[in-house]
Amino acid sequence: MQRPISLSLPQSPTLSTGVKVKVVAFFKTFGTLTLLLIALPFNALIVLISLLWGIVRSPFTKKVVVAAHPQTILVSGAKMTKALQLARSFHAAGHRVILIEGHKYWLSGHKFSKAVSRFYTVSAPQSDPEGYIQALVEIVKKEKVDLYVPVCSPVASYYDSLAKPALSEYCEVFHFAPDITKMLDDKFAFSDRARSLGLSVPKSFKITNPQQVINFDFSQETRKYILKSIDYDSVRRLNLTKLPCDTPEETAAFVNSLPISPEKPWIMQEFIPGKEFCTHSTVRDGELRLHCCSNSSAFQINYENVENTQIREWVQHFVKSLALTGQVSFDFIQAEDGTVYAIECNPRTHSAITMFYNHPGVADAYLGKTPLDAPLEPLATSKPTYFIYHEIWRLTGIRSWKQLQTSVTTLVRGTDTIYSLDDPIPFLTLHHWQIPLLLLKNLQQLKGWVKIDFNIGKLVELGGD
């Protein structure tokens, strides 16, 4: 690993470290912006050819679909690919889509999609809950919205639940009540509820003090444990350090390095070796109307539908027992004996919904009230989805012929999640407008970042959203 640039300045060690961090942040950000600038002409050419091709073939393509009962649908989370996917699905079915996002992401590249009729920004709900709710109400009234589908961040999901009573006077809100959202989003509370329903979950303990882990008798356990923040943590969620460590001292040092407190509790969860899966489910009155399942990993950016009957039955049992209406996603581990364990639940849209990019029934799964014979799943003809810039970055880590073959196979078999021949502009504006403007802001402040998440459309930062 390259060592940070060292500057010999007659300053205190603390200030010197701060200077080093800023210098590294500058070169990292400036270098990334340079690479994006180099790629700009190639992507602009792809988008231009796509637009010209669309003009040429327009006389020979089908007319725009007009729904029997067209609705105006408000979709939040404009910076994220999953919001773009839902906007495209609703638009393709003949509905009108309004897209919204927080003021910080006014630069959303997805607002340039042909699927989007209007775009608004609203205040951050955690800093101004009342202003956030009032802004939603005003947009709903102004645009005569029929349905609000939150594609919310982990932070916003609870505030969208708080907004539900006020919004329900003017439109349907496809989201959970506050108490349900709070329970689903709390890893420990969710685990308790699932266990009470007779569903399989790992053994878990709520941790409010590091000493609880240090004093824990691991000798009585057959499996290792991992620690996860109950509140969403975009960086530490990828840390899967197994407990106990090799020595009690290492265990204590690791646990004491984490921000565990009664105000910010963590969960110590049994680590079950096995295959990881992630799911997205759209449910109405306890009915599973749309469902997909994909192999998963800690930083998930590739999706390919897999059939797993046990997982689907687990989800069906859970959502039916609670009569849920909304969008819910789960992380599962399937142990070697075939048992599936739900690791956690997120009461919001999962990016795996991008696997429905060519499915004509998505809008009806959200809007329809008639029960379905079976939940919709991605079409057999749908390709695995990926994010081209993440795949290109992975090429820099290839060290063998086998790894190269795997990367090439991924690109050939799959399809980019953002690019669409019928709607190519977001492919350009996400990569060369939204992300560069976020990078320029960090460059101006000489602020560091961990990585770029093109899927979520943001820079992953310590303490970020």
MARNUTOR-374327 format. One record per residue (C-alpha): residue in three letters; x, y, z. Coordinates in nm, 4 decimals. Example, Ala and Ser with C-alpha at 12.3 -4.5 7.8 and 13.67 -1.06 7.14 Angstrom:
ROMAR, rest, xx, yy, zz
ROMAR, ALA, 1.2300, -0.4500, 0.7800
ROMAR, SER, 1.3670, -0.1060, 0.7140
This chain:
ROMAR, rest, xx, yy, zz
ROMAR, MET, 0.0000, 0.0000, 0.0000
ROMAR, GLN, 0.1351, 0.3430, -0.0878
ROMAR, ARG, 0.2327, 0.5433, 0.2182
ROMAR, PRO, 0.0694, 0.8854, 0.2698
ROMAR, ILE, 0.2759, 1.1790, 0.1467
ROMAR, SER, 0.4904, 1.3155, 0.4284
ROMAR, LEU, 0.5526, 1.6862, 0.4736
ROMAR, SER, 0.8333, 1.8189, 0.6916
ROMAR, LEU, 0.6659, 2.1146, 0.8508
ROMAR, PRO, 0.7611, 2.2799, 1.1801
ROMAR, GLN, 0.4220, 2.2086, 1.3339
ROMAR, SER, 0.2762, 1.9921, 1.6060
ROMAR, PRO, 0.2271, 1.6183, 1.5304
ROMAR, THR, -0.1514, 1.6639, 1.5362
ROMAR, LEU, -0.1452, 1.9455, 1.2813
ROMAR, SER, 0.1062, 1.7554, 1.0686
ROMAR, THR, -0.1296, 1.4569, 1.0562
ROMAR, GLY, -0.4151, 1.6872, 0.9536
ROMAR, VAL, -0.2038, 1.8287, 0.6724
ROMAR, LYS, -0.1183, 1.4781, 0.5527
ROMAR, VAL, -0.4857, 1.3836, 0.5442
ROMAR, LYS, -0.5716, 1.6924, 0.3400
ROMAR, VAL, -0.2860, 1.6333, 0.0955
ROMAR, VAL, -0.3920, 1.2722, 0.0413
ROMAR, ALA, -0.7560, 1.3842, 0.0016
ROMAR, PHE, -0.6500, 1.6412, -0.2582
ROMAR, PHE, -0.4547, 1.3990, -0.4763
ROMAR, LYS, -0.7135, 1.1210, -0.4405
ROMAR, THR, -1.0000, 1.3492, -0.5390
ROMAR, PHE, -0.8093, 1.5328, -0.8114
ROMAR, GLY, -0.6923, 1.2028, -0.9617
ROMAR, THR, -1.0453, 1.0633, -0.9654
ROMAR, LEU, -1.1818, 1.3766, -1.1316
ROMAR, THR, -0.9097, 1.3483, -1.3964
ROMAR, LEU, -1.0054, 0.9877, -1.4733
ROMAR, LEU, -1.3734, 1.0832, -1.5029
ROMAR, LEU, -1.2785, 1.3690, -1.7367
ROMAR, ILE, -1.0823, 1.1274, -1.9572
ROMAR, ALA, -1.3856, 0.8964, -1.9762
ROMAR, LEU, -1.6292, 1.1819, -2.0535
ROMAR, PRO, -1.5825, 1.1931, -2.4352
ROMAR, PHE, -1.6360, 0.8174, -2.4679
ROMAR, ASN, -1.9545, 0.8184, -2.2619
ROMAR, ALA, -2.0816, 1.1319, -2.4352
ROMAR, LEU, -2.0340, 0.9573, -2.7696
ROMAR, ILE, -2.2256, 0.6497, -2.6489
ROMAR, VAL, -2.5141, 0.8654, -2.5296
ROMAR, LEU, -2.5166, 1.0738, -2.8506
ROMAR, ILE, -2.5301, 0.7607, -3.0677
ROMAR, SER, -2.8107, 0.6227, -2.8489
ROMAR, LEU, -3.0132, 0.9428, -2.8874
ROMAR, LEU, -2.9623, 0.9511, -3.2641
ROMAR, TRP, -3.0575, 0.5858, -3.2912
ROMAR, GLY, -3.3720, 0.6576, -3.0925
ROMAR, ILE, -3.4679, 0.9277, -3.3435
ROMAR, VAL, -3.4026, 0.6970, -3.6393
ROMAR, ARG, -3.6092, 0.4086, -3.5046
ROMAR, SER, -3.8910, 0.6158, -3.3521
ROMAR, PRO, -4.1232, 0.5767, -3.6560
ROMAR, PHE, -4.0939, 0.2003, -3.6229
ROMAR, THR, -4.1407, 0.1648, -3.2468
ROMAR, LYS, -4.4600, 0.1250, -3.0495
ROMAR, LYS, -4.6425, 0.4316, -2.9259
ROMAR, VAL, -4.6025, 0.5386, -2.5628
ROMAR, VAL, -4.8149, 0.3282, -2.3299
ROMAR, VAL, -5.1100, 0.5068, -2.1728
ROMAR, ALA, -5.2389, 0.3443, -1.8557
ROMAR, ALA, -5.6091, 0.2705, -1.8220
ROMAR, HIS, -5.6047, 0.4770, -1.5035
ROMAR, PRO, -5.2887, 0.6925, -1.5184
ROMAR, GLN, -5.1605, 0.8059, -1.1809
ROMAR, THR, -4.9082, 1.0582, -1.0577
ROMAR, ILE, -4.6464, 0.8868, -0.8457
ROMAR, LEU, -4.4004, 1.0604, -0.6157
ROMAR, VAL, -4.0687, 0.8752, -0.5772
ROMAR, SER, -3.7978, 0.9870, -0.3348
ROMAR, GLY, -3.4256, 0.9039, -0.3310
ROMAR, ALA, -3.3447, 1.0606, -0.6680
ROMAR, LYS, -2.9690, 1.0157, -0.6257
ROMAR, MET, -3.0056, 0.6353, -0.6144
ROMAR, THR, -3.0277, 0.3923, -0.9050
ROMAR, LYS, -3.3216, 0.2084, -0.7500
ROMAR, ALA, -3.5276, 0.5302, -0.7673
ROMAR, LEU, -3.4398, 0.5657, -1.1344
ROMAR, GLN, -3.5460, 0.2053, -1.1934
ROMAR, LEU, -3.8846, 0.2569, -1.0303
ROMAR, ALA, -3.9355, 0.5830, -1.2201
ROMAR, ARG, -3.8677, 0.4021, -1.5474
ROMAR, SER, -4.1020, 0.1163, -1.4543
ROMAR, PHE, -4.3893, 0.3495, -1.3634
ROMAR, HIS, -4.3300, 0.5654, -1.6727
ROMAR, ALA, -4.3218, 0.2613, -1.9017
ROMAR, ALA, -4.6652, 0.1625, -1.7676
ROMAR, GLY, -4.8075, 0.5029, -1.8581
ROMAR, HIS, -4.7869, 0.6853, -1.5268
ROMAR, ARG, -4.6438, 1.0271, -1.4421
ROMAR, VAL, -4.3426, 1.0337, -1.2084
ROMAR, ILE, -4.2266, 1.3120, -0.9757
ROMAR, LEU, -3.8779, 1.2637, -0.8323
ROMAR, ILE, -3.7493, 1.4225, -0.5099
ROMAR, GLU, -3.4223, 1.4316, -0.3165
ROMAR, GLY, -3.2546, 1.6241, -0.0344
ROMAR, HIS, -3.1069, 1.9666, -0.1045
ROMAR, LYS, -2.7535, 1.8210, -0.0821
ROMAR, TYR, -2.8253, 1.6132, -0.3917
ROMAR, TRP, -2.9877, 1.8820, -0.6064
ROMAR, LEU, -2.7334, 1.7659, -0.8660
ROMAR, SER, -2.9010, 1.4267, -0.9135
ROMAR, GLY, -2.8226, 1.2989, -1.2623
ROMAR, HIS, -3.1405, 1.0920, -1.2660
ROMAR, LYS, -3.3622, 1.3998, -1.2850
ROMAR, PHE, -3.2641, 1.4180, -1.6545
ROMAR, SER, -3.4341, 1.0850, -1.7251
ROMAR, LYS, -3.7205, 1.0969, -1.9741
ROMAR, ALA, -3.9199, 0.8995, -1.7146
ROMAR, VAL, -3.9186, 1.1991, -1.4781
ROMAR, SER, -4.1841, 1.4669, -1.5193
ROMAR, ARG, -4.0753, 1.6983, -1.2351
ROMAR, PHE, -3.7913, 1.7142, -0.9842
ROMAR, TYR, -3.7901, 1.8785, -0.6398
ROMAR, THR, -3.5494, 1.9010, -0.3487
ROMAR, VAL, -3.6485, 1.8987, 0.0170
ROMAR, SER, -3.4724, 1.9627, 0.3479
ROMAR, ALA, -3.2897, 1.6830, 0.5279
ROMAR, PRO, -3.5477, 1.5142, 0.7539
ROMAR, GLN, -3.3068, 1.4582, 1.0435
ROMAR, SER, -3.2255, 1.8295, 1.0667
ROMAR, ASP, -3.5734, 1.9666, 0.9946
ROMAR, PRO, -3.8446, 1.6989, 1.0377
ROMAR, GLU, -4.1369, 1.9421, 1.0257
ROMAR, GLY, -3.9981, 2.1223, 0.7217
ROMAR, TYR, -3.9439, 1.7896, 0.5479
ROMAR, ILE, -4.2998, 1.6735, 0.6088
ROMAR, GLN, -4.4449, 2.0091, 0.5068
ROMAR, ALA, -4.2411, 2.0085, 0.1839
ROMAR, LEU, -4.3734, 1.6615, 0.0983
ROMAR, VAL, -4.7315, 1.7731, 0.1638
ROMAR, GLU, -4.6900, 2.0816, -0.0566
ROMAR, ILE, -4.5454, 1.8757, -0.3443
ROMAR, VAL, -4.8219, 1.6158, -0.3126
ROMAR, LYS, -5.0892, 1.8852, -0.3222
ROMAR, LYS, -4.9280, 2.0868, -0.6024
ROMAR, GLU, -4.8681, 1.7874, -0.8311
ROMAR, LYS, -5.1911, 1.6062, -0.7330
ROMAR, VAL, -4.9954, 1.2955, -0.6374
ROMAR, ASP, -5.1883, 0.9683, -0.6103
ROMAR, LEU, -4.9166, 0.7507, -0.4559
ROMAR, TYR, -4.5964, 0.8209, -0.2626
ROMAR, VAL, -4.3292, 0.5490, -0.2930
ROMAR, PRO, -4.0332, 0.6304, -0.0668
ROMAR, VAL, -3.6996, 0.5087, -0.1992
ROMAR, CYS, -3.5423, 0.6285, 0.1189
ROMAR, SER, -3.2011, 0.6268, 0.2759
ROMAR, PRO, -3.1603, 0.4413, 0.6092
ROMAR, VAL, -3.1981, 0.7731, 0.7909
ROMAR, ALA, -3.5047, 0.8900, 0.5994
ROMAR, SER, -3.7105, 0.5700, 0.6287
ROMAR, TYR, -3.8337, 0.6556, 0.9794
ROMAR, TYR, -3.9132, 1.0162, 0.8862
ROMAR, ASP, -4.1166, 0.8967, 0.5873
ROMAR, SER, -4.3176, 0.6903, 0.8348
ROMAR, LEU, -4.3709, 0.9996, 1.0502
ROMAR, ALA, -4.4905, 1.1838, 0.7397
ROMAR, LYS, -4.7441, 0.9151, 0.6537
ROMAR, PRO, -5.0409, 1.0528, 0.8571
ROMAR, ALA, -5.0102, 1.4018, 0.7048
ROMAR, LEU, -4.9588, 1.2695, 0.3496
ROMAR, SER, -5.2397, 1.0134, 0.3760
ROMAR, GLU, -5.4940, 1.2969, 0.3705
ROMAR, TYR, -5.3993, 1.3608, 0.0067
ROMAR, CYS, -5.2521, 1.0368, -0.1354
ROMAR, GLU, -5.1681, 0.6757, -0.0575
ROMAR, VAL, -4.8306, 0.6247, 0.1127
ROMAR, PHE, -4.6633, 0.2961, 0.0245
ROMAR, HIS, -4.4702, 0.2704, 0.3491
ROMAR, PHE, -4.4962, 0.1425, 0.7046
ROMAR, ALA, -4.6223, 0.3062, 1.0218
ROMAR, PRO, -4.3492, 0.4512, 1.2489
ROMAR, ASP, -4.3558, 0.1683, 1.5049
ROMAR, ILE, -4.3191, -0.0966, 1.2334
ROMAR, THR, -4.0359, 0.0894, 1.0604
ROMAR, LYS, -3.8555, 0.1349, 1.3904
ROMAR, MET, -3.8863, -0.2354, 1.4740
ROMAR, LEU, -3.7767, -0.3557, 1.1282
ROMAR, ASP, -3.4807, -0.1180, 1.1210
ROMAR, ASP, -3.3599, -0.2214, 1.4666
ROMAR, LYS, -3.1478, -0.5322, 1.4059
ROMAR, PHE, -3.2063, -0.6635, 1.7569
ROMAR, ALA, -3.5824, -0.5882, 1.7725
ROMAR, PHE, -3.6330, -0.7412, 1.4271
ROMAR, SER, -3.4477, -1.0549, 1.5294
ROMAR, ASP, -3.6660, -1.0860, 1.8401
ROMAR, ARG, -3.9868, -1.0442, 1.6378
ROMAR, ALA, -3.8829, -1.2999, 1.3759
ROMAR, ARG, -3.7886, -1.5492, 1.6461
ROMAR, SER, -4.1290, -1.5016, 1.8099
ROMAR, LEU, -4.2892, -1.5998, 1.4778
ROMAR, GLY, -4.0926, -1.9247, 1.4726
ROMAR, LEU, -3.8535, -1.8057, 1.2010
ROMAR, SER, -3.4822, -1.8791, 1.2008
ROMAR, VAL, -3.2435, -1.5974, 1.3013
ROMAR, PRO, -2.8925, -1.6047, 1.4504
ROMAR, LYS, -2.8413, -1.5805, 1.8244
ROMAR, SER, -2.8078, -1.2099, 1.9121
ROMAR, PHE, -2.7282, -0.9817, 2.2058
ROMAR, LYS, -2.7917, -0.6090, 2.2405
ROMAR, ILE, -2.4716, -0.4267, 2.3362
ROMAR, THR, -2.4783, -0.0845, 2.5011
ROMAR, ASN, -2.1358, -0.0976, 2.6684
ROMAR, PRO, -1.8057, -0.2426, 2.5365
ROMAR, GLN, -1.7577, -0.4183, 2.8702
ROMAR, GLN, -2.0524, -0.6488, 2.7885
ROMAR, VAL, -1.8481, -0.7993, 2.5058
ROMAR, ILE, -1.5228, -0.8029, 2.7004
ROMAR, ASN, -1.6916, -0.9944, 2.9855
ROMAR, PHE, -1.8856, -1.2295, 2.7571
ROMAR, ASP, -1.8069, -1.5999, 2.8031
ROMAR, PHE, -1.7282, -1.7051, 2.4456
ROMAR, SER, -1.6085, -2.0477, 2.5672
ROMAR, GLN, -1.9711, -2.1626, 2.5857
ROMAR, GLU, -2.0374, -2.0774, 2.2199
ROMAR, THR, -1.9890, -2.3026, 1.9189
ROMAR, ARG, -1.9662, -2.0156, 1.6692
ROMAR, LYS, -1.7863, -1.6832, 1.6462
ROMAR, TYR, -1.9713, -1.3493, 1.6708
ROMAR, ILE, -1.9632, -1.0176, 1.4850
ROMAR, LEU, -2.0594, -0.6687, 1.5983
ROMAR, LYS, -2.2872, -0.4398, 1.3958
ROMAR, SER, -2.4169, -0.0938, 1.4693
ROMAR, ILE, -2.7941, -0.0890, 1.5140
ROMAR, ASP, -2.7935, 0.2616, 1.3636
ROMAR, TYR, -2.6837, 0.2610, 1.0001
ROMAR, ASP, -2.3085, 0.3101, 0.9577
ROMAR, SER, -2.2021, 0.3282, 0.5916
ROMAR, VAL, -1.8356, 0.2526, 0.6693
ROMAR, ARG, -1.8248, 0.0256, 0.9749
ROMAR, ARG, -2.1009, -0.1986, 0.8356
ROMAR, LEU, -1.8310, -0.3577, 0.6174
ROMAR, ASN, -1.6190, -0.4544, 0.9211
ROMAR, LEU, -1.6854, -0.8221, 0.9942
ROMAR, THR, -1.4157, -0.8824, 1.2566
ROMAR, LYS, -1.4850, -1.2186, 1.4247
ROMAR, LEU, -1.5095, -1.2315, 1.8029
ROMAR, PRO, -1.3382, -1.3330, 2.0155
ROMAR, CYS, -1.0070, -1.2208, 1.8657
ROMAR, ASP, -0.6910, -1.4237, 1.9169
ROMAR, THR, -0.6310, -1.2728, 2.2610
ROMAR, PRO, -0.8507, -1.1000, 2.5211
ROMAR, GLU, -0.6380, -0.7888, 2.4769
ROMAR, GLU, -0.7097, -0.7774, 2.1021
ROMAR, THR, -1.0804, -0.8288, 2.1682
ROMAR, ALA, -1.0853, -0.5445, 2.4202
ROMAR, ALA, -0.8886, -0.3135, 2.1900
ROMAR, PHE, -1.1232, -0.3792, 1.8986
ROMAR, VAL, -1.4441, -0.3381, 2.0975
ROMAR, ASN, -1.3212, -0.0219, 2.2704
ROMAR, SER, -1.2460, 0.1299, 1.9280
ROMAR, LEU, -1.6159, 0.1207, 1.8394
ROMAR, PRO, -1.8633, 0.3991, 1.9320
ROMAR, ILE, -2.0815, 0.1769, 2.1510
ROMAR, SER, -2.3050, 0.3504, 2.4056
ROMAR, PRO, -2.6620, 0.3358, 2.5421
ROMAR, GLU, -2.7482, 0.6101, 2.2905
ROMAR, LYS, -2.5822, 0.4174, 2.0047
ROMAR, PRO, -2.6371, 0.0483, 2.0793
ROMAR, TRP, -2.4836, -0.2333, 1.8756
ROMAR, ILE, -2.5829, -0.5946, 1.8187
ROMAR, MET, -2.3490, -0.8866, 1.8785
ROMAR, GLN, -2.4702, -1.1495, 1.6376
ROMAR, GLU, -2.3748, -1.5115, 1.5925
ROMAR, PHE, -2.1684, -1.5525, 1.2757
ROMAR, ILE, -2.3092, -1.8401, 1.0733
ROMAR, PRO, -2.0846, -1.9643, 0.7911
ROMAR, GLY, -2.2711, -2.0126, 0.4668
ROMAR, LYS, -2.3911, -1.8464, 0.1485
ROMAR, GLU, -2.5144, -1.4866, 0.1635
ROMAR, PHE, -2.8302, -1.3650, -0.0098
ROMAR, CYS, -3.0143, -1.0346, -0.0328
ROMAR, THR, -3.3777, -0.9809, -0.1256
ROMAR, HIS, -3.6256, -0.7131, -0.2235
ROMAR, SER, -3.9985, -0.7571, -0.1640
ROMAR, THR, -4.2946, -0.5356, -0.2478
ROMAR, VAL, -4.5894, -0.6249, -0.0246
ROMAR, ARG, -4.9480, -0.5089, 0.0122
ROMAR, ASP, -5.1681, -0.6117, 0.3060
ROMAR, GLY, -4.9334, -0.8996, 0.3800
ROMAR, GLU, -4.9352, -1.0276, 0.0221
ROMAR, LEU, -4.5964, -1.0745, -0.1420
ROMAR, ARG, -4.6514, -0.9064, -0.4804
ROMAR, LEU, -4.2966, -0.8685, -0.6119
ROMAR, HIS, -3.9898, -1.0567, -0.4941
ROMAR, CYS, -3.6314, -1.1150, -0.6012
ROMAR, CYS, -3.3321, -1.2810, -0.4427
ROMAR, SER, -2.9645, -1.2488, -0.5316
ROMAR, ASN, -2.6297, -1.3722, -0.4098
ROMAR, SER, -2.4881, -1.1077, -0.1809
ROMAR, SER, -2.1736, -0.9694, -0.0236
ROMAR, ALA, -2.0743, -0.6925, 0.2188
ROMAR, PHE, -2.0495, -0.4318, -0.0603
ROMAR, GLN, -2.3186, -0.5449, -0.3024
ROMAR, ILE, -2.3105, -0.4071, -0.6583
ROMAR, ASN, -2.3990, -0.7115, -0.8740
ROMAR, TYR, -2.7431, -0.8680, -0.8940
ROMAR, GLU, -2.8590, -1.1915, -1.0561
ROMAR, ASN, -3.1871, -1.3543, -0.9614
ROMAR, VAL, -3.1637, -1.6931, -0.7932
ROMAR, GLU, -3.4481, -1.9237, -0.6968
ROMAR, ASN, -3.4494, -1.9995, -0.3263
ROMAR, THR, -3.7789, -2.1424, -0.2090
ROMAR, GLN, -3.6842, -2.1426, 0.1594
ROMAR, ILE, -3.6026, -1.7716, 0.1561
ROMAR, ARG, -3.9226, -1.6823, -0.0300
ROMAR, GLU, -4.1296, -1.8860, 0.2183
ROMAR, TRP, -3.9501, -1.7202, 0.5111
ROMAR, VAL, -4.0327, -1.3757, 0.3704
ROMAR, GLN, -4.3937, -1.4726, 0.2932
ROMAR, HIS, -4.4446, -1.5972, 0.6482
ROMAR, PHE, -4.2983, -1.2799, 0.7981
ROMAR, VAL, -4.4828, -1.0205, 0.5868
ROMAR, LYS, -4.8142, -1.2083, 0.6139
ROMAR, SER, -4.7858, -1.2386, 0.9927
ROMAR, LEU, -4.7419, -0.8611, 1.0229
ROMAR, ALA, -4.9841, -0.7708, 0.7373
ROMAR, LEU, -4.7204, -0.5378, 0.5941
ROMAR, THR, -4.7722, -0.2870, 0.3140
ROMAR, GLY, -4.4570, -0.1326, 0.1717
ROMAR, GLN, -4.1109, -0.2288, 0.0540
ROMAR, VAL, -3.8853, -0.4491, 0.2602
ROMAR, SER, -3.5492, -0.6142, 0.2039
ROMAR, PHE, -3.3682, -0.8856, 0.3973
ROMAR, ASP, -3.0164, -1.0204, 0.4252
ROMAR, PHE, -2.9938, -1.3978, 0.4648
ROMAR, ILE, -2.7331, -1.6640, 0.5321
ROMAR, GLN, -2.8002, -2.0183, 0.4167
ROMAR, ALA, -2.5994, -2.2526, 0.6371
ROMAR, GLU, -2.4366, -2.5716, 0.5147
ROMAR, ASP, -2.7338, -2.7771, 0.6408
ROMAR, GLY, -2.9661, -2.5697, 0.4179
ROMAR, THR, -3.1286, -2.3657, 0.6966
ROMAR, VAL, -3.1792, -2.0001, 0.6056
ROMAR, TYR, -3.1231, -1.7348, 0.8738
ROMAR, ALA, -3.2381, -1.3748, 0.8350
ROMAR, ILE, -2.9450, -1.1563, 0.9383
ROMAR, GLU, -3.1216, -0.8216, 0.9219
ROMAR, CYS, -3.4129, -0.6365, 0.7688
ROMAR, ASN, -3.4276, -0.2976, 0.5972
ROMAR, PRO, -3.7732, -0.1348, 0.5634
ROMAR, ARG, -3.7001, 0.0210, 0.2248
ROMAR, THR, -3.6271, -0.0487, -0.1401
ROMAR, HIS, -3.3286, -0.2700, -0.2220
ROMAR, SER, -3.1079, -0.2060, -0.5242
ROMAR, ALA, -3.1801, -0.5646, -0.6307
ROMAR, ILE, -3.5016, -0.4227, -0.7799
ROMAR, THR, -3.2854, -0.3196, -1.0761
ROMAR, MET, -3.3251, -0.6822, -1.1924
ROMAR, PHE, -3.6796, -0.5852, -1.2979
ROMAR, TYR, -3.5469, -0.3420, -1.5613
ROMAR, ASN, -3.7381, -0.5208, -1.8415
ROMAR, HIS, -4.0431, -0.6460, -1.6477
ROMAR, PRO, -4.3756, -0.4905, -1.7606
ROMAR, GLY, -4.5606, -0.5759, -1.4391
ROMAR, VAL, -4.3689, -0.3724, -1.1796
ROMAR, ALA, -4.6155, -0.0808, -1.1716
ROMAR, ASP, -4.9103, -0.3128, -1.1164
ROMAR, ALA, -4.7275, -0.4843, -0.8298
ROMAR, TYR, -4.7317, -0.1470, -0.6508
ROMAR, LEU, -5.0631, -0.0083, -0.7720
ROMAR, GLY, -5.2830, -0.3142, -0.8178
ROMAR, LYS, -5.5260, -0.4231, -0.5465
ROMAR, THR, -5.6243, -0.7578, -0.7001
ROMAR, PRO, -5.4337, -1.0510, -0.5427
ROMAR, LEU, -5.1760, -1.2180, -0.7664
ROMAR, ASP, -5.1462, -1.5893, -0.8293
ROMAR, ALA, -4.7775, -1.5660, -0.7395
ROMAR, PRO, -4.5352, -1.2819, -0.6647
ROMAR, LEU, -4.3653, -1.1288, -0.9678
ROMAR, GLU, -4.0024, -1.2267, -1.0147
ROMAR, PRO, -3.7443, -1.0998, -1.2676
ROMAR, LEU, -3.8066, -1.2321, -1.6175
ROMAR, ALA, -3.6151, -1.5383, -1.7278
ROMAR, THR, -3.4767, -1.3228, -2.0109
ROMAR, SER, -3.3391, -1.0539, -1.7789
ROMAR, LYS, -2.9617, -1.0270, -1.7573
ROMAR, PRO, -2.7603, -0.9880, -1.4363
ROMAR, THR, -2.7136, -0.6195, -1.3547
ROMAR, TYR, -2.3879, -0.4426, -1.2716
ROMAR, PHE, -2.2387, -0.0919, -1.2540
ROMAR, ILE, -1.9842, -0.0419, -1.5302
ROMAR, TYR, -1.7573, 0.1948, -1.3372
ROMAR, HIS, -1.7352, -0.0467, -1.0455
ROMAR, GLU, -1.6494, -0.3271, -1.2893
ROMAR, ILE, -1.3791, -0.1153, -1.4535
ROMAR, TRP, -1.2300, -0.0378, -1.1126
ROMAR, ARG, -1.2215, -0.4095, -1.0317
ROMAR, LEU, -1.0005, -0.4634, -1.3358
ROMAR, THR, -0.7216, -0.2807, -1.1495
ROMAR, GLY, -0.7182, -0.5585, -0.8911
ROMAR, ILE, -0.6892, -0.8487, -1.1337
ROMAR, ARG, -0.3845, -1.0649, -1.0662
ROMAR, SER, -0.4611, -1.3829, -1.2606
ROMAR, TRP, -0.6033, -1.5083, -1.5889
ROMAR, LYS, -0.8976, -1.6635, -1.4031
ROMAR, GLN, -0.9881, -1.3294, -1.2446
ROMAR, LEU, -0.9779, -1.1637, -1.5873
ROMAR, GLN, -1.2072, -1.4310, -1.7319
ROMAR, THR, -1.4522, -1.3772, -1.4464
ROMAR, SER, -1.4613, -0.9997, -1.5045
ROMAR, VAL, -1.5072, -1.0374, -1.8804
ROMAR, THR, -1.7848, -1.2929, -1.8267
ROMAR, THR, -1.9638, -1.0538, -1.5906
ROMAR, LEU, -1.9566, -0.7770, -1.8532
ROMAR, VAL, -2.0649, -1.0034, -2.1409
ROMAR, ARG, -2.3457, -1.1849, -1.9552
ROMAR, GLY, -2.4886, -0.8823, -1.7789
ROMAR, THR, -2.6114, -0.5327, -1.8460
ROMAR, ASP, -2.5277, -0.1965, -1.6927
ROMAR, THR, -2.7902, -0.0914, -1.4423
ROMAR, ILE, -2.7980, 0.2761, -1.5340
ROMAR, TYR, -2.7570, 0.2725, -1.9118
ROMAR, SER, -3.0724, 0.2270, -2.1181
ROMAR, LEU, -3.0922, 0.2641, -2.4960
ROMAR, ASP, -3.4344, 0.4256, -2.4543
ROMAR, ASP, -3.3196, 0.6556, -2.1738
ROMAR, PRO, -2.9410, 0.7091, -2.2043
ROMAR, ILE, -2.8920, 1.0563, -2.0551
ROMAR, PRO, -2.8788, 0.9465, -1.6852
ROMAR, PHE, -2.5773, 0.7307, -1.7753
ROMAR, LEU, -2.3922, 1.0492, -1.8677
ROMAR, THR, -2.5269, 1.2787, -1.5980
ROMAR, LEU, -2.4670, 1.0411, -1.3075
ROMAR, HIS, -2.1034, 0.9707, -1.3955
ROMAR, HIS, -2.0098, 1.3141, -1.5287
ROMAR, TRP, -2.2333, 1.5560, -1.3393
ROMAR, GLN, -2.3583, 1.4150, -1.0102
ROMAR, ILE, -2.0405, 1.2397, -0.8916
ROMAR, PRO, -1.7938, 1.5054, -1.0210
ROMAR, LEU, -1.9868, 1.7836, -0.8460
ROMAR, LEU, -1.9764, 1.5882, -0.5199
ROMAR, LEU, -1.6027, 1.5355, -0.5697
ROMAR, LEU, -1.5475, 1.9053, -0.6446
ROMAR, LYS, -1.7233, 1.9964, -0.3215
ROMAR, ASN, -1.4923, 1.7636, -0.1284
ROMAR, LEU, -1.1925, 1.9000, -0.3174
ROMAR, GLN, -1.2881, 2.2537, -0.2187
ROMAR, GLN, -1.3030, 2.1486, 0.1459
ROMAR, LEU, -1.0013, 1.9116, 0.1175
ROMAR, LYS, -1.2268, 1.6491, 0.2706
ROMAR, GLY, -1.1486, 1.2790, 0.2470
ROMAR, TRP, -1.3807, 0.9969, 0.1407
ROMAR, VAL, -1.3682, 0.6170, 0.1530
ROMAR, LYS, -1.5096, 0.5224, -0.1868
ROMAR, ILE, -1.7542, 0.6238, -0.4583
ROMAR, ASP, -2.0811, 0.4331, -0.4628
ROMAR, PHE, -2.2269, 0.4828, -0.8110
ROMAR, ASN, -2.5250, 0.2699, -0.7131
ROMAR, ILE, -2.6331, 0.4985, -0.4290
ROMAR, GLY, -2.4928, 0.8022, -0.6114
ROMAR, LYS, -2.2767, 0.9368, -0.3314
ROMAR, LEU, -1.9326, 0.9464, -0.1758
ROMAR, VAL, -1.9051, 0.7084, 0.1180
ROMAR, GLU, -1.7587, 0.9129, 0.4038
ROMAR, LEU, -1.6931, 0.8572, 0.7737
ROMAR, GLY, -1.9971, 0.9970, 0.9498
ROMAR, GLY, -2.1717, 1.0483, 0.6146
ROMAR, ASP, -2.5361, 0.9955, 0.5256
